[in-house]
Amino acid sequence: MPKSDELDRVQQRLESLEIKASFTEDLLDQLNMTIYQQQQLIERLVTEVKQLKQQVPDGGSGGTRNLRDELPPHY
């Protein structure tokens, strides 16, 4: 039979592992929530970018611009 002090050490190690597992589960839950929130933000930003692209004339083509065409009429 194992000695009493061996049982105590095994018990302490088991408790330590249980505590670490608990902290790990909590951290995993926090990380999952962070990922979920980031995904929601990404989806909102993608939608916003699509809406902004629709608002840009000529489909948003960044073709060459002539700066003279952009001069105010008094020039």
N, C-alpha and C positions, 0 to 999 in steps of 0.2 A: 504494500500500500504506500502511496506517496505520503510524504511528510506534510505536516500542517503548513510549514513555511512555503513549500512548493505549491500547495493549493492556494495560498494567499497570493503568491506571485502570479499564478495563472489567472486568478480572479482579478487582480489588478490589471493585468494585460488585457483581459477580456473587457473590463470596464473602459479602459483607455481606447480600445478599438471601437467599442460602442459609441463613445463620445465623438471620436473622429468620424465615424460613419454618420452620425447625426449632423455634425457640422457640414460634412460633405453633401448630404441631402439638402440642407438649407441653402448652401452655396449653389447647388445645381438648380434649385427652384428660382433663386434670384437671377441666375444667368439665363434661364429659360424665359423669365419675365422680361429681361432686358432685350433678348433677341426678339421676342414677340413685339415689344414696343418699337424697336428699330424697324422691323418689317412693316408695321403699320405706318410709320413715318416714311419709309421708302415708297410705299404704295401711294401715299398722299402726294409725295413729291413727283412721282412719275405722272400721276394724273394732272398735277399742276403744270408740269413741263409740256404735256400733250396739249393742254388748253392754251398755253402761251404760244406754242408752235402754230396753233390754228389762228391765233390773232395776228401773227406776223404776215404782212403782205407777200405775195409770190411764194407762198408755201415755205417761207423762211430760207429760201435759197440765198446764201451769202455771196452772191455773184459780185463781180467787180463793180465798184462804185466810182463814179466820177465826182470828185469833191466840188467841181464847178457847178454841178447840178444841185448841190446842197447849199450854195451861197444864198444869202438873203437877197431879196429883189433890189435893194438899194445899191448893190455892187455892180 
